Amino acid sequence: MGFGRKYFEKKATKYLNTTNITKSMDKISTGTKIMDSLLEGGYEKDAITTIYGPAGSGKTNLLLLAAVETAQKGQKVVYIDTEGGFSITRLKQIAPSHDKILKNIIFFKPTTFQEQKKAFEKLKELANTKIGLIIVDTISMLYRLERHEEGIKEINRALGEQICSLTEIARKKNIPILIANQVYSPFESKEQVKIVGGDIMTYGSKCLIEIQTGTKGTRKAILRKHRSIAGEKEETFRIVQKGIEKI
């Protein structure tokens, strides 16, 4: 059993004891019919959803669509941008009423893994306000940089603690957590990709969506894991000026 699984199983009892497990698992719209169809309604409110794929695959576009959908309903969105990937220009293309949208987005821009940890700690205070969605883009950027300076065991434990902190917020406050994550190709199989963070991210996320890139700008969203949807599903799309469109 890997570190990630043991870590989350140890924490599970604590959160189940402090959470109303009979609470309905309602959802929020993803901001696009394509992803709403894939997820049979949208992102679950009391869970972490992780979208992972290579650079340029469209992860941030999906995050922006969800942010716009939530913010235009008058709810606050917390956007933790670790890569500087949030684009005002792209937001204007997706949402004509971008000024109103921006007023409902709270930004954090950590530049170190420790700053990322502090941002997550701050979330516990903000979670008492009218927060409709928390976005992390990406969870692994600063983690990967830190791994070159700190011991792997220590930095993995720190990542596990951050994911547990997000899980606690999601369950106690019924707030959806949407995370983008990077991938890598192991030496033994260059054709396959693995999620950065390994078991920590796999067990910490109740929903896993892989984004693959194809020819002529095509993208494929594959539902790899979901607690209430059996089997894998997929949708094919392309990125367009106003968001994404089905192929």
N, C-alpha and C positions, 0 to 999 in steps of 0.2 A: 504494500500500500504506500503510495507516494506521500510526500510532505503535504501537498495541497489537500488531499482527501482526509488525512488524519487531522489536519488543522481545522477544517470546517466541520467534521463530525464532532470534534471536541467542543466547538462553539455552538453547535446546533441546538442542544438542549436549553442553553441559556436563552436563546432568542425565541424558541417555541414557548418557553414559560412566560415570556413577557409580551407575547403577541396573541391577539385574538385569532386563532386559526380558523374560526368559523366565518371570519370576515369575507365578504364576497370578493372574488378576484376580478374586479372590474378592470377595464382597459381604457387607454386613451388612443385616439387616432394617430397614426404614424405621419399623417399629412399627405399621404398618397394612397390611392385605391389599390395600387399594386402590392404594397407592403401590408395594407389592411387585410387584403385577401390572403396573403401568405400566412399571416398571424391570426386569421379568423377573428378580426375585430380590432387589433392593434396591440400596443405594448402593455403588458400587465403592470398595474400600478404598484404592487407591493414586492417587486422583484427587480433584479439586475438583468438587463438584456445587453449582451455584448455582440457588436458587429465587427467582424475581423476580415482582413484581406490585405493585399499588397498596396503599396503607395499608388495613388491615382485611381483606385478602383471605385471611388464614389462614396466612401464611408462618411465623409464630412457632409456631402450633399444630403444623405439620409438624416443626419443629425440636424441639419439646418431646417429641413422640411418639418421635422417633429417640433423643433423650437418655434417655428413660425405658427404652426397649428395651435400650439399651447398658448403662446404669447398673445395671439390675436383674439383669444377668448378672455383676455384680461388676467390670466394667471402669470405668475412670475416663473421665469426659467433661469436656473443657475447654469452657466456655461463655463466649465473649467478647460481652458485652452492651453495645452502644454506645448503645442507645436507652432503656434502663431498661424493656424490654418483658417481661423474665422475671417471671412471676407465680406466687407460691407458691400462691395460691388456685386458679389454673388447673392447676397441677401436682397438687394434691390431688384435683381432679376426675378427672384422667387416671389417676393412680396412687395407689390407697389406701395403699400402703406407701411414702409419699412421704419419710418420715424416712430410710429405707434408701437411697432414690434420692439424696437430697441429700448424703449422706455420700460419694457417688461423683462429685459434680460439683464441679469447680474453677472458680470464677468470676473473671473479669476484667471491670472496668467502666471502661474508658477514657472520658475526657470531652473529649479533644483528639486530633487526628490523630497527633500525636507520641506520645501515650500509647498509641494503638493500635499504632503501630510498635514501641514497647517491649514491648507484650504479645506481639506476634508473635515478637520476638527471644527472649523468655522461653520461648516454645513449643519452641524448639530444645533447651532444657535439659529441659523436661518430657517431651519426646518419647522420652526414654530410659527413662521409667517405663511403667507399665501403662496407657497411654492407648488407649482404644478408639474415640474419636470426638472431633473438634474442630469446634465450632460458632461461627460469627461472625454476629451478629444486630444490626445489619446492617453490611455492609462499607462502605456509601456514606454513612451519616449524617454522620460526622465529615469525610469527604472533601468533601462538598458544602459544609460550613461553611468548610472551609479554602480552597476555591476562591475565596471572596470576598475572601480576604486575601493569597493567594499567586498567583504567576504560574501560568497553566494548565499550561504545559509542565512546570514543576518539580513541581507537585502530581501530575500524571499519571505522571511518572517515579517519584515516591515510591509511588504506588498500584501501579504495575507491579512495583516491587521487593518490595512486601508480598505480592503475589500469587505472585511467583516464590519467595519464602521459604516460603509455604504449599505450593506445588507441590513444593519440595524435601523438605519434611517428609513429605508424602503419599507420594512415590515412594520415598524412602530408608527410611522407617519403616513403610510399608504401612498408613498411618492414613487413614481417610476424612475429608475436609474438607467440611463442609456450610455453605454460605454463603447468607444471605438478602440480597436486594438490592432497591433501590427502582427505580421507573420514572419516566419523564417523557414528556410529549406534545410533540413538536416543533411549532414555529409553523406549519409548512406542512401539518401533518396532525394535527388534534386527536383524530381517531378512532384513531390508531395510537399505540402506546407503544414507547419504547426503553429499554433497560437503562442505568442510570446507570453511567458508567465506560466505556461503549462497547466498542471493540475490546479494550481491556485485559481486561475481564471475559469477553468472548465467546471470545477465544483462550486465556485462562487457565483456563477451565472446560471440563472434558471432558464434562460433562453440564449441560444447561440446561433448566430446567422453568419454564414460565410459568404463573402462577395468574391466572385471570380471574374476575371476579365477575359473577353473573347476577341474575335476579329471584328473589324469595322465598328469599333466602339461599343460592342455589346457587353452587357454585364449580366451575371447570373447570381441571384440571391438564393442561397440554399439554407433551409431551416435544418440545422444539425441537431438541435436539442430544444425540447419544450416540455414543460411539466404537464401540460394538458392537451397537447396535440401529438397523436401517435404517428410515428414514422417520419421520414424526411419529405419535405415539399420544396418546390423551387419555382421561381419566377424569373423570366428573362426581360431585361429592359435596357434602355439607353438613356444617357444623361442629355437633357435638353435645357434650353434657356430657362424655362419656368419650373424645372425640377427634373422629373424622370418620366419616361413614357414606356408603356408595355410594347414588347415586340411579339 
